[in-house]
């Protein structure tokens, strides 16, 4: 048995998204059928990003297990002969049996394209959103700047798909224009359901002058989906790439006006130890931050996590369950020692 990783590109126009559904054909369904026919055994792929109906991809990642002896790097060529013209596997390779595309640290890059002119261009109608109203690029760039960094993006998440943890990190959000085509290019640690499309819809409102740029910060602070702009159409969105972490980041810093912390991972690989220092955090966010960052350290391989709260004593309670974790006073160093329940 071997595990094969694929990079998959597709035009999402004719599909009901990535994930298997009862109401229409999906990318996952087509890949499963083609691989099963090719390898002569039941195959079920697991995708890194479950894109919505109508969303496109230039580099989604998927894996599957097989007992077939066909070389992993040759599977993409044979598989593409069985796929429709709007789906292509760009690369295939063997990976370790424990590799999972949704359990690895990575940077996801999306692009949202807006055709901004008086009359729509027919050749772009399937891959961009047509906006008749003039959009001010400078206003959109100023609004976008408020979204960069680690924030609670609850206002930018569709309620029915809302994750329990809504904090995400956006590394960059660029707004560029070439001719009449505006491209929003966003890189992040991960994205909530419909998050990029709601960001696009909100920034278009800024570009139209409906919201001043600084209103984007108020939308973030509200943590209320009703405060943000509309969800932009799926056809303008493309998943560009997923860049997986090759080496564990030695130090992670999270800082905004609500909190500031440092997660040291220098000894995770050698000793299985991580250290979280919370420099400041408002009360209503403290417990969520504690659980979220400790969980990140554990997922990255830490067996022991030491926590120090520099701002206020007594906020961590010994023996209390915080999600999957319990804290006790550390005998080795100042602060708290974390164990899993």
WOSUL-V730560 format. One record per helix or strand. SS is the DSSP state (@ for helix, = for strand). FROM is the first residue (numbers start at 1). LEN is the number of residues. Records with the same first field share a line. If there is no record, write none. Layout:
# WOSUL-V730560
SS: FROM-LEN  FROM-LEN
This chain:
# WOSUL-V730560
=: 2-9  46-2  56-11  87-9  106-11  129-3  149-4  167-12  181-8  237-8  251-5  259-6  273-9  304-6  321-2  325-5  336-5
@: 12-3  27-13  72-9  122-3  137-9  154-3  159-3  195-14  215-8  225-3  234-3  268-4  283-17
